[in-house]
Amino acid sequence: MAPMKVYGWLVSPWMAKVLLCLEEAGVDYQVVPLSLSDGDHRRPEHLARNPFGQIPVLEDGDLTLYQSHAIARYILGKHKPELLGLGEGGGVEESAMVDMWLEVEPHQYEAAMKPIVWHCIVHQHVGLDRDQAVVDECVRKLKRVLEVYEARLSSAAGSGSPGPSRYIAGGGRVSLADLSHLPLMHYFAATEYAGVLDAYPRVRAWWEALRARPSVKKVMAAMPTDFGFGSGSSP
Amino acid sequence: MAMKVYGLPMSTNVARVLVCLEEAGAQYEVVPIDFSTAEHKSPEHTSRNPFGQVPALQDGDLILFESRAISKYVLRKYSSELVKEHSISDSAKVDVWLEVESRHFNEPMSVVIYQCLILPVYFGGQTDVKVVEEKLEKLKKTFEVYEERLSRSKYLAGDFLSLADLSHFPTAYYLLATPHAAVLDEFPLVKAWISDMLARPTVKKVIDMMKATA
């Protein structure tokens, strides 16, 4: 069986989500590195894979998929359904909780956190100004989001479980919903706003525990927190 | 016991869930949430949706929010063909196009709807023409991809109607009510795909609910 291929650049948080799934699932895969600065994602051969000209893209035999969460669900559905709240011990209700927090991640968390990371780390290297008003507004929004997460991680894990939930979807076990938050957090923790997490000890503990997972250490090792601009190895 | 949906049908996110309940043939009840009295920020509602948004769904002890997660839950619970659970590659294609709907269609559309329909009518504000133009350009790029896709398959995920298609209907319905409906004229297959969806009995029923609460 030919290994799955993943097209993209390793510093992308959305590429990282897919790689985390592949590592957690323990399947063979091959990264096909593309160059953002050379515009590989806009060339006809890439547009044939993803007409929106984005990465990551997954090829598994005849099947070509894009959108990181769709790719992630496919990999895990096939090889590690427990991470979707399915498989052994899972079901419709647990997977609905995973789905719910997987929607919260882009709509609430990424919406607040990504602009902070982009303005503070990326913009200076790509000829864009840092807009402090945008950063300030996003930090305000992020604090409100983290309050919700702190409360969530402080409440009961689920029926039969007395302690607070270690995992965001509350099923008593790790899921894609937890993993999907990690790549952006990796970069956020390298900005001057990392201290914002101090007010949310359960969120910090959740992040620290997840980043100790072997899959996370391996994938993050290839993601310099300056996106590679400092070492001349930007995408 | 009937499921409860908290919110008003005129909300695109609530309408998305309602059409799935109709398609599934589920028993449900709509419980209105009054934004004008900030009911969505009340402790009672934030205990269902901590972000103070609609919809929320209650099914027995289970409480869910995020319309696409609720939609998948309802469709899976009732073993609907709209999510293709038994085919890993078909369900993956549904997931791809549902993500596309959220990121490439809903994102620019929600700004256009807010600027053209909500801001002037509910807040007495002025439409920001520049922002609308920018989002319409993004929408046209999305429609170019959709037009090409629909030239090769009957629906977005394949030759089968799925949640990915239906997820578009509430926002598409409002697009037709803005001054920019004519953007669809450049994309005949997209226009026909939308018309077909809006003629579907379950969709028509939800549109009647949307009109009644607008």
Interface residues (C-beta under 8 A of the other chain):
Chain A: P51 F52 L63 L65 Y66 Q67 H69 A70 R73 Y74 G77 K78 V92 E93 S95 A96 M97 D99 M100 L102 E103 V104 P106 H107 Q108 V148 A151 R152
Chain B: P50 F51 L62 L64 F65 E66 R68 A69 I70 K72 Y73 R76 K77 I88 S89 S91 A92 K93 D95 V96 L98 E99 V100 S102 R103 H104 V145 E148 R149
